[in-house]
Amino acid sequence: SEVAKTAKRASAIEQRKFVGSTAVFQPDYHFKPVATKVSQELIDRAVAGLTTVPANFKLNPKIKRFLEARIQAHRENGPIDWGFGEALAFGTLLLEGTPIRISGQDCERGTFSHRHAVLHDADTNETYAPLKNLDAKQARFCVYNSLLSEAAVLGFDYGYSLDYPDMLCMWEAQFGDFANGAQVMIDQFLSSAESKWQRQNGMVLMLPHGYEGQGPEHSSARIERFLTLCAEDNIQVCNATTAAQYFHLLRRQVMNDVRRPLVLFTPKAPLRMKESRSRIDDLVQGSFREVLDDESIRTFGEAGNQANRAGVQAANDF
């Protein structure tokens, strides 16, 4: 049609503006399912690496129980909590050849002690990172506790992700509120670089969010700010509520044919809530779902329909 021809000409004119630059054009954003499931064999390899430490490495008793709980969860097909889901997403990506970099003010341990990406010998304080030792042929894993300067660190990581687009680059705020300190980077670069310069980016921001008694500076990641920034499909704003959703979402960020920054509001109390846990089966099948149905409401509706049918039958019998 004439409208389609006009749109095509306009797109060609727009692309000619960037000839000779570093611009990269990509397809429009879409919600097509992305294949993110993994084989049981890959899960097994990742778990083996995540729960194995050198023979002479003395674990803190709490960390020993932490690893033993993961071994048991793997053996029994779950439940997989948020931290384990994340570790399995990282592990499977690394084994498949995708390098990962994560930085933030407390990201080695995780603000709420859910990650423990770097272990410390209880006697010598020597460190060991299981995600760096999954397999001799794995991709590179980098994790850094950063200085308390959000703008500087996010700016560096944003530039790093531009120079290394095949790497999953992640920045984690100690609390979501602290994105305040990096707001200029978010507004001027992360959310608008593609519109201004056709520079695509797959950076991931992890912002802990929740009102669990942490105080006014440690509660809200200000979801509303990011929702006002994503009106043109320029960034993805997500709130994953189960370990499986988080697992598939991280893998989707790498495997999708469209690259957009991902702003993820990560949990506090739900890190350990049973309602947020998943099964291993949820990782070896399925994919990320934009909306999860409320099973309780659906069940209630079905029960109501059955009651109505029973009432009608009773009336007919009468």
Disulfide bonds with the S-S distance in Angstrom:
none
